Amino acid sequence: MVRLVLWDIDHTLIDTRGVGRELSAAAFQRATGQPMREQAKIDGITESVIFRETAKLHGLTTDRADFERFADALTEEHLKQAGELRERGHALPGAAAALDALAAHDFQQTVVSGNVRRVSEIKLQVFGLDRHIMWNLGAYGEESDIRAALVRLSLQRANASAADAVLIGDTPADVEGAHANGVRAIAVASGRSNEAALRDTGAESVLSDLRDTELLVKLVRDSDIA
């Protein structure tokens, strides 16, 4: 029986409406000394990979120390600009109610995100979506380049089997990371991937958004509902 819900953050629970990119650009310049002219593809990719590939676009070769400097700067930028993030970004429709409904049914909830942990915490705190999240069970973008490895790490931290968990995310990479570990995936077409594209990944369930909390709870609880 499922007892653990693994949430993605960006475009699943929240939308930063461009603020996230601005904060990444500020952190990139602080870490490398160069302005960020362009950014590597970000959908479903971990922060460490985004930084490394973005640096390559600027002719830079980076190492772990460079990434850690970037991650620290990115956290500081999110803290400084939390008000701007709150003003311009928003929780996605149904996100708060979905978290509350799952908590009411005693599901453990955590985050498997390409964001680093501190940025994950700030993003959900800003929009009041953090109260049910068990952060120590999650896995984050500083811990692996590979999303499937993050899912596996979260299962280990929760002492959960694949059958105990379901992942909710908005990208094919979320679905692939879940399936690589035998975890069911509920895909939400609230990001750049539409419902058809998400169905093509083999997601067990695909939703247009999180508004129907009763259906979401049933999908999490019952593997036989498509």
C-alpha positions in Angstrom: 0.0 0.0 0.0 1.3 3.4 -0.9 2.4 5.5 2.1 5.0 7.9 0.5 4.3 10.7 -2.0 7.4 12.1 -3.8 6.6 15.6 -5.2 8.4 17.5 -7.9 8.3 21.3 -7.3 8.7 23.5 -10.3 5.6 23.5 -12.6 4.1 20.8 -10.4 3.4 22.7 -7.2 4.6 26.2 -8.1 5.5 28.5 -11.0 8.1 31.2 -10.4 7.0 33.1 -13.5 10.6 33.9 -14.6 11.9 34.9 -11.2 13.8 31.6 -10.9 15.8 32.3 -14.0 16.7 35.8 -12.8 17.9 34.4 -9.5 19.9 31.7 -11.3 21.5 34.4 -13.5 22.5 36.4 -10.5 24.0 33.4 -8.8 25.8 32.3 -12.0 27.5 35.7 -12.2 28.5 35.6 -8.6 29.9 32.1 -8.9 31.7 32.5 -12.3 32.3 36.2 -12.7 30.5 36.1 -16.0 26.9 37.3 -16.8 24.6 34.4 -17.8 23.8 35.1 -21.5 21.8 31.9 -21.9 20.8 28.9 -19.8 20.9 25.2 -20.5 17.7 23.2 -20.9 16.1 22.9 -17.5 13.0 20.7 -17.6 13.5 17.7 -15.4 17.3 18.3 -15.0 19.1 18.6 -11.7 20.6 21.9 -10.7 24.2 20.6 -10.8 23.7 19.6 -14.5 22.0 22.9 -15.4 25.0 24.8 -13.9 27.6 22.6 -15.6 25.9 22.8 -19.0 25.2 26.5 -18.7 28.8 27.1 -17.9 29.8 25.1 -21.0 27.6 27.5 -23.1 29.8 30.3 -21.8 33.1 28.4 -22.6 33.7 27.5 -18.9 34.8 24.2 -17.4 33.6 23.9 -13.8 34.2 21.5 -10.9 32.3 20.6 -7.7 33.7 23.7 -5.8 32.3 25.9 -8.5 28.9 24.3 -8.2 28.9 24.6 -4.5 29.7 28.3 -4.7 26.8 28.6 -7.2 24.4 26.7 -5.0 25.3 28.9 -2.0 24.8 32.0 -4.1 21.5 30.7 -5.4 20.2 30.1 -1.9 21.2 33.6 -0.8 19.5 35.1 -3.9 16.3 33.2 -3.1 16.4 34.4 0.5 17.0 38.0 -0.6 14.3 38.0 -3.2 11.7 35.9 -1.4 9.3 38.9 -1.6 9.7 39.2 -5.3 9.2 35.5 -5.7 6.0 35.7 -3.7 4.8 38.7 -5.7 5.4 37.4 -9.2 5.2 33.7 -8.8 2.4 31.6 -7.5 1.3 28.2 -6.2 -0.3 26.2 -8.9 -4.1 25.7 -8.8 -5.0 22.9 -6.4 -1.5 22.5 -5.0 -2.2 23.5 -1.4 -5.5 21.5 -1.3 -3.7 18.5 -2.7 -1.0 18.6 0.0 -3.7 19.0 2.7 -5.8 16.2 1.3 -3.0 13.7 1.2 -1.9 14.7 4.7 -5.5 14.1 5.9 -5.2 10.5 4.6 -1.9 10.0 6.4 0.4 9.9 3.4 4.0 10.8 4.1 5.0 13.6 1.7 8.4 14.7 0.6 10.2 16.3 -2.3 12.4 14.8 -5.1 13.6 17.8 -6.9 16.4 19.0 -9.2 16.5 22.1 -6.9 19.1 22.1 -4.1 17.5 21.4 -0.8 17.7 25.0 0.6 16.1 26.4 -2.5 13.4 23.7 -2.4 12.6 24.7 1.2 12.5 28.4 0.3 10.3 28.0 -2.7 7.6 26.0 -0.9 7.8 28.2 2.3 7.2 31.3 0.2 3.9 29.9 -1.0 2.9 28.2 2.2 3.3 24.7 0.8 5.9 23.4 3.2 3.8 22.3 6.2 3.3 18.7 5.2 6.8 18.1 3.6 9.1 15.7 5.4 12.3 17.2 4.1 14.7 14.6 5.5 13.1 11.9 3.4 13.6 13.8 0.2 16.4 14.0 -2.3 17.8 17.1 -4.0 19.7 18.5 -6.9 23.1 18.7 -5.1 23.0 15.0 -4.4 23.1 13.5 -7.9 23.1 14.5 -11.5 20.6 11.8 -12.2 16.9 12.1 -11.3 16.5 8.3 -11.0 19.2 8.2 -8.4 17.4 10.9 -6.4 14.2 8.8 -6.4 16.2 5.8 -5.2 17.9 7.9 -2.5 14.5 9.1 -1.2 13.1 5.6 -1.0 16.2 4.6 1.0 15.8 7.5 3.4 12.1 6.6 3.9 12.8 2.9 4.2 10.2 2.4 1.6 9.9 0.0 -1.3 8.8 1.0 -4.8 5.3 -0.3 -4.1 5.2 2.0 -1.1 5.6 5.2 -3.2 4.2 7.3 -6.0 5.8 10.2 -7.7 4.0 13.3 -8.9 5.7 15.5 -11.4 5.2 17.4 -14.7 8.0 16.2 -16.9 9.0 13.1 -18.8 12.1 13.0 -16.7 10.0 12.8 -13.5 8.2 9.8 -15.0 11.4 8.1 -16.2 13.0 8.6 -12.8 10.1 7.0 -11.1 9.9 4.1 -13.5 13.6 3.4 -13.3 13.0 2.5 -9.7 9.6 0.7 -10.2 7.7 3.6 -8.7 4.3 4.6 -10.1 4.1 8.1 -11.6 1.2 10.6 -11.7 2.0 13.1 -14.4 0.5 16.6 -14.2 0.3 18.7 -17.4 0.9 22.0 -15.6 4.4 22.5 -17.1 5.7 22.5 -20.7 4.7 18.9 -21.5 1.1 18.4 -22.5 -1.1 15.4 -21.5 -0.4 13.5 -24.7 3.4 13.8 -24.3 3.1 12.7 -20.7 1.0 9.7 -21.6 3.6 8.7 -24.2 6.1 8.4 -21.3 4.0 5.6 -19.8 2.8 7.5 -16.8 0.2 5.4 -15.0 -2.0 8.5 -14.6 -2.1 11.9 -16.3 -3.9 14.9 -14.9 -4.4 18.4 -16.4 -3.8 20.0 -12.9 -4.2 19.3 -9.2 -7.7 20.8 -8.7 -9.5 17.5 -8.3 -8.1 16.5 -4.9 -10.6 13.6 -4.4 -9.4 12.0 -7.7 -5.7 12.7 -6.8 -6.1 10.9 -3.4 -7.7 7.9 -5.2 -4.9 7.8 -7.8 -2.3 7.8 -5.1 -4.0 5.2 -3.0 -5.2 2.8 -5.7 -2.9 1.5 -8.4 -5.8 0.1 -10.4 -7.3 3.5 -11.2 -5.9 4.9 -14.5 
